[in-house]
Amino acid sequence: MDSLIEWNGGKSMTCTDKQGMTMDLAWGGEGVSPVTATLHSCGACSLIDVIVGLKNREVESASVSLDLERSDTNPKVFTKIHMVYRVSGNDLPEKLVNRLVQQSHEKYCTVSNMIKHTAEITWEAIVE
């Protein structure tokens, strides 16, 4: 078993992976929804690639914000995602950060590479 999803009653569920790590999800405004968790996962997966790629650099902070558009009809799949990366620290060449983001979306980030089949993913990187 790679994943177990258990309903907790009401609008809440707990997800458990094969290592026993858990994450709570919900719906109807009761917590983070599965759709929102997917969007968060897209950003987190790609941001990990950027941070790992900057392994020997002095990164002080890193974030990515995502703006989402979805289809108006069911299934309301993602149709557009715009991601804005902000990275600050010492000795962080803008060219390197841009290359890491690009490689993340072209090669490494599993989540964005699944989503890009239904959504146009655009991005920009700001090095501060």
C-alpha positions as CSV (number, residue, x, y, z in Angstrom):
1,M,0.0,0.0,0.0
2,D,1.4,3.4,-1.0
3,S,-1.4,5.5,0.4
4,L,-4.4,5.0,2.7
5,I,-7.2,7.6,3.0
6,E,-9.5,7.3,6.0
7,W,-12.6,9.3,6.5
8,N,-12.8,10.8,10.0
9,G,-16.4,11.7,9.9
10,G,-17.9,15.0,8.8
11,K,-15.8,16.6,6.1
12,S,-12.4,15.4,7.3
13,M,-10.0,12.6,6.2
14,T,-6.5,11.5,7.1
15,C,-4.0,10.4,4.5
16,T,-1.2,8.0,5.5
17,D,1.8,7.1,3.3
18,K,3.8,3.8,3.5
19,Q,6.2,5.4,5.9
20,G,3.4,6.3,8.3
21,M,3.5,10.0,7.6
22,T,0.1,11.6,7.8
23,M,-1.7,14.6,6.3
24,D,-5.2,15.8,7.0
25,L,-7.5,16.9,4.2
26,A,-11.1,18.2,4.2
27,W,-13.7,19.7,2.0
28,G,-16.5,22.3,2.2
29,G,-14.3,24.9,3.9
30,E,-13.4,22.6,6.8
31,G,-9.7,22.5,5.9
32,V,-7.3,22.1,3.0
33,S,-9.1,20.4,0.2
34,P,-7.5,17.7,-2.1
35,V,-7.6,20.2,-5.0
36,T,-5.8,22.9,-2.9
37,A,-3.3,20.2,-1.7
38,T,-2.5,19.4,-5.3
39,L,-1.8,23.0,-6.0
40,H,0.4,23.3,-2.9
41,S,2.2,20.1,-3.9
42,C,3.0,21.6,-7.3
43,G,4.6,24.6,-5.8
44,A,6.4,22.7,-3.0
45,C,7.7,20.0,-5.4
46,S,9.2,22.7,-7.7
47,L,10.5,24.8,-4.8
48,I,12.4,21.8,-3.5
49,D,14.1,21.5,-6.9
50,V,15.2,25.1,-6.7
51,I,16.5,24.9,-3.1
52,V,18.3,21.6,-3.7
53,G,19.9,23.1,-6.8
54,L,21.2,26.0,-4.7
55,K,22.8,23.6,-2.3
56,N,26.1,25.4,-1.8
57,R,24.7,28.9,-1.8
58,E,23.6,31.0,1.1
59,V,19.8,31.0,0.7
60,E,18.1,33.1,3.3
61,S,14.5,32.6,2.1
62,A,12.6,31.0,-0.7
63,S,8.9,30.9,-1.6
64,V,6.6,30.4,-4.5
65,S,3.2,31.9,-4.9
66,L,0.7,30.3,-7.3
67,D,-2.3,31.9,-9.2
68,L,-4.7,29.3,-10.5
69,E,-7.4,29.2,-13.2
70,R,-9.7,26.2,-13.4
71,S,-12.3,24.9,-16.0
72,D,-15.8,26.2,-15.4
73,T,-17.3,22.8,-15.9
74,N,-16.8,19.4,-14.3
75,P,-14.2,18.1,-13.9
76,K,-12.9,21.5,-12.9
77,V,-9.3,20.7,-13.9
78,F,-6.5,23.3,-13.6
79,T,-6.2,25.2,-16.9
80,K,-3.6,27.8,-16.0
81,I,-1.1,28.2,-13.2
82,H,1.3,31.2,-12.9
83,M,4.1,30.7,-10.3
84,V,6.2,33.5,-8.9
85,Y,9.4,32.3,-7.2
86,R,11.1,34.6,-4.7
87,V,14.6,33.7,-3.5
88,S,16.9,35.8,-1.4
89,G,20.4,35.3,-0.1
90,N,24.0,35.9,-0.9
91,D,25.7,34.9,-4.2
92,L,22.5,33.8,-6.0
93,P,22.9,34.4,-9.7
94,E,19.6,35.2,-11.3
95,K,20.6,33.1,-14.4
96,L,21.1,30.0,-12.1
97,V,17.8,30.5,-10.3
98,N,16.0,30.8,-13.7
99,R,17.7,27.6,-15.0
100,L,16.8,25.7,-11.9
101,V,13.1,26.7,-12.2
102,Q,13.0,25.8,-15.9
103,Q,14.7,22.4,-15.3
104,S,12.2,21.8,-12.5
105,H,9.3,22.2,-14.8
106,E,10.9,20.4,-17.8
107,K,12.4,17.5,-16.0
108,Y,12.4,17.1,-12.3
109,C,9.1,18.1,-10.7
110,T,6.8,15.2,-10.9
111,V,3.7,17.1,-9.9
112,S,4.0,20.0,-12.4
113,N,4.9,17.5,-15.1
114,M,1.6,15.7,-14.5
115,I,-0.4,18.9,-14.3
116,K,1.1,20.4,-17.5
117,H,-1.0,18.0,-19.5
118,T,-4.2,20.0,-18.6
119,A,-2.8,23.4,-17.5
120,E,-0.5,25.9,-19.0
121,I,2.2,26.6,-16.4
122,T,4.0,29.9,-16.5
123,W,6.5,31.3,-14.1
124,E,8.9,34.1,-13.2
125,A,11.7,34.2,-10.7
126,I,12.7,37.1,-8.6
127,V,16.1,37.1,-6.9
128,E,16.3,39.5,-4.0
